[in-house]
Amino acid sequence: MLVVGYILSLWATILSVSFNNTIFNPPKKVPTWLLFYPTVNICRYLYKVIPRIIFNLTMKCGYETCVSSFSQVDSELALGLVILFVSPWMYYILGIYLYEVSF
């Protein structure tokens, strides 16, 4: 059964990277419902958004004022970060509930 989980994880990562490089290449935005799948969200920010954000943040801090709140960053980045921090708790609570209901 472990092999099935590993294959599913590889398939999801390859699919997420492919979607982010072809269909949802920046400046196009990923639909909000797709950001709730952690692999899509992590691949989006790891490969596409973080290098652009690091460049923008360093240039902004170097020549203007540094970013100090979520209101100063792109709305997709702010939403994605919030989802990355909130979704593990949602999956945790859902897992506990489903475990308790099944027995």
C-alpha positions in Angstrom: 0.0 0.0 0.0 3.0 2.3 0.6 3.9 2.1 -3.1 0.4 3.3 -4.1 0.8 6.4 -1.8 4.3 7.1 -3.3 3.0 6.8 -6.8 0.0 9.1 -6.0 2.4 11.7 -4.5 4.7 11.6 -7.6 1.7 11.8 -9.9 0.2 14.8 -8.1 3.6 16.6 -8.0 4.2 16.1 -11.7 0.6 17.2 -12.5 0.9 20.3 -10.3 4.2 21.3 -11.8 2.9 20.8 -15.3 -0.2 22.9 -14.6 1.8 25.7 -13.0 4.2 25.8 -16.0 1.6 25.6 -18.8 -2.0 26.5 -17.8 -1.4 28.8 -14.8 1.9 30.4 -15.7 2.2 33.8 -14.0 0.7 36.3 -14.3 -2.3 34.0 -14.7 -3.8 33.0 -11.3 -4.7 29.6 -10.0 -8.4 29.1 -9.1 -8.9 29.3 -5.4 -10.4 25.8 -5.1 -7.2 24.3 -6.6 -5.1 26.1 -3.9 -6.7 23.9 -1.3 -4.8 20.9 -2.6 -1.5 21.3 -0.8 0.7 19.9 -3.7 -0.6 22.5 -6.1 -0.2 25.3 -3.6 3.4 24.4 -2.6 4.5 23.8 -6.3 3.0 27.2 -7.2 4.9 29.1 -4.7 8.1 27.0 -4.7 8.7 27.1 -8.5 6.9 30.2 -9.7 6.0 32.8 -7.1 8.9 32.7 -4.5 11.7 33.6 -7.0 9.6 36.5 -8.3 8.6 37.6 -4.8 12.2 37.4 -3.5 13.3 39.6 -6.4 10.5 42.0 -5.8 11.0 42.2 -2.1 14.7 42.7 -2.3 14.3 45.4 -4.9 11.5 47.1 -3.0 13.5 47.0 0.3 16.6 48.3 -1.5 15.0 51.2 -3.3 11.8 51.9 -1.4 10.3 50.7 1.8 10.1 47.1 2.9 6.9 45.1 2.8 5.4 45.0 6.3 1.9 43.5 5.8 -0.1 41.2 3.6 -1.9 44.2 2.1 1.3 45.1 0.3 1.8 41.8 -1.5 -0.1 40.1 -4.3 -3.6 38.9 -3.3 -2.8 35.4 -4.7 0.3 35.1 -2.6 -1.5 36.2 0.6 -4.4 33.8 0.0 -2.0 31.0 -0.8 0.0 31.5 2.4 -3.2 31.7 4.5 -4.4 28.4 2.9 -1.0 26.8 3.5 -1.3 27.6 7.2 -5.0 26.9 7.7 -5.5 23.7 5.6 -3.4 21.4 7.8 -5.7 22.2 10.7 -8.7 21.5 8.5 -7.3 18.2 7.4 -6.4 17.4 11.0 -9.9 18.1 12.3 -11.5 16.2 9.4 -9.2 13.2 10.0 -10.1 13.1 13.7 -13.8 13.3 12.9 -13.7 10.6 10.3 -11.6 8.4 12.6 -14.2 8.8 15.4 -17.1 8.2 13.1 -15.7 5.1 11.5 -15.5 3.2 14.9 
